[in-house]
Amino acid sequence: MKQPNKKILIDLLARPAVLIFLMTWFAYGAVINSSNLTAFDLQQIGVEAMVERHHFYLEGGATLQMTTKGDVFRYDNHLYAAKQPGQFMAGAVVFFVLRIFGLNYLKNYQLTSALVVFFTTSLVLAASAAALFKLARGLAANPNDVFWPVAATLAYVFATTTFPYSGIAHHDALATGYLVLAFYLIFQLSRREVDEHRYLKSAAAGLLLGLTITTSMLPFFMVLLCAVYFLYLRRWELLPVFLAGLLAGLLPLFIFDWVSFGNPLRLANIAGASMFADTFWHFTPKNLGDKLAFYSRALVFYVPVFAVGLFGLSYFPREIKRGATFLTLLGLMIVLAAYVFNIKSDGDCQFGPRYLLPAMPFACLGIVGFSYLSRPSERVLAALAVVLTGVYSFVVNLVGALRGAMGCPHGETAFWNHVTSLGAGEKLAYPLARSLLLPLMISATLFVIQLATKTRRRTTSPFQSRVAHN
């Protein structure tokens, strides 16, 4: 390796965001397990159909794993998944490359499907972890004090429902990663003195928002709010490339719907509405009350650090709370809750509150709010609360990540079902763990060393000087 290339590599590894990305990606890949690969086989069936048989419908697979099961409906004499096609399309790109190297589902289902997950959901979520860390530093009282940004980031990636779903080619997890990346890019554009690559960032933000909807309808209203956030910046010279990117991200969805259902705007859930109407919004007081109780229990047991993050939002100073970034962040969680609390489905068989998955990163950003506490004793107490709830949440979600996110017959007992299976000595396979444990340990060690040796300069948050632009 040439000397300049070595210097570039060293410079990259000296950046906490890069190490967070690598550590998260390797950790997510290491916990990909046979339970998820088998239980969530529908995601792989859609990939195989596109690449091996060149069509969007699902039937006709060559192996037992490629036999369709739940969440499918019949339309025009073919079986389709009641999902947005983005997860299948992203996986198809990876599988197309894997086939060049001789890997396929027929010869080695577990390794092939694990690699599809590793280079789709795990990769995008790891990238979103790096983006969230940078977001957190931009929102912190002192960006050179990395404790709070690191706490917020680690809570998001390892102590929320994101962790159990990181090892699945899952539509909601993949869409969450896209959404965080898009929000980060728009936040970058809101910092008017940071104008490098503004056209590229605008196009990428639009593309990621389009891909979010192509992949999952769960964060649909969150995408609309991010688009409003972009428009509020009034950077009209960037609007054409933003809209071009948005259209490019939606184009795969339009093509899929047109080829499959004869209308580019007829979504899979609409085409199969007779079977999957439980995800359509409708308000009834009883359903709202039931959902509030259900998600309150789920958050307390599976993700208590989520509530701590929400509490931390109240400590941001008034000038930040009045800004478009903070209002959008808060609005993203509100519009998701308004949808999730008013549908019939609660996610069934889930590990943790899966339908709140897109809100997890934004709630965890609230942890940064504690950096604005004026007294050291208050910051210590807040840090203790974050650490204690974070460790508990991590342990619970680590069990889900290691044992699988499918918690049938009902997700409320998913954790205890896994504990029981562990006690019974049930073993699972982890196809990528042996290859990823060493790079995981190296990246984690470098990350700890980098944080331990970093000079903490006390400066005013640059975000505070930019509030007027937001």
GIBELWO-V978038 format. One line per field, one symbol per residue. phi: phi as a letter, one per 30 degrees, with the letter a starting at -180 (. if undefined). psi: psi as a letter, one per 30 degrees, with the letter a starting at -180 (. if undefined). burial: + if it has 9 or more other ideal C-beta (glycine too) atoms within 8 Angstrom, else -. A space follows every 10 residues. Layout:
phi = ???
psi = ???
burial = ???
This chain:
phi = .deedddddd ddddcedddd eddddddddd cebddddddc dedddddddd ddbhbcdcdj ddbddccdbd hbbcbhibcb ddbddedddd dddddedddd cicadddbdd ddddddddcb eddddddddd ddddedddcd dbddcdeded dddddddbbb deddcdcbdc dddddddedd ddddddeddd cddccdhddd ddddddeddd deddcadece dddedddded dddhcddcde dddddddddd eedddedddd biadccdedd dcddcbddcd dacbeddddd dddddddddd dcbddedddd ddedcddedd dddddddded dedddddddd dbbddcjhhd cidddcedde ddddddeded dcddcedddd dddddddddd dedddddddd ddcjcdcddb ddcedddddd ddddidcbcb eceddcdddd dddddddddd ddcddcddbd eddddceddc
psi = kleeeeeeee eeffkeeeee eeeeeeeeef gklfeefeeh feeeeeeeee eeghlflflg lflefgkkcl hllkkhglkl khlkfeeeee eeeeeeeeee ggkleeeiee eeeeeeeegd eeeeeeefee eeeeeeeffl ejffjgeeee eeeeeeffga feefgfgkik eeeeeeeeee eeeeeeeeff jffigkheee eeeeeeeeee eeefekfege feeeeeeeee effhifffee eeeeeeeeff eeeeeeeeee ggkfgjlefe ehfffhffgk kkkkeeeeee eeeefeeeee eehffeeeee effffkleee ffleeeeeee eeeeeeeeee fhlekgfkgl jliefgeffe eeefffefff ffkekeeeee eeeeeeeeee eeeeeefeee eefkfjhlfk ffgeeeeeee eeffgkklki efeeffeeee eeeeeeeeee eefkkjkjlk kfeefgeff.
burial = -----+--+- --+--+++++ ++++++++++ +++++++-++ ++++++++++ ++---+++-- +-+-++-+-- -++-+--+++ ++++++++++ ++-+++-++- --+++---++ ++++++++-+ ++++++++++ ++++++++++ -+++++-+++ ++++++++++ ++++++++++ ++++++++++ ++++++++++ +------+-- ++++++++++ ++++++++++ ++++++++++ --+-+--++- ++++++++++ ++++++++-+ +----++++- +++--+--+- ------++-- ++-++-+++- -+++++++++ -++--+---+ +-++++++++ +++-++++++ +++---+-++ ++++++++++ ++++++++++ +++----++- -++-+++-++ ++++-+++++ +-+++++--- +--++-+++- ++-----+-+ +++--++-++ --++-++--+ +--------- ++++-++--+
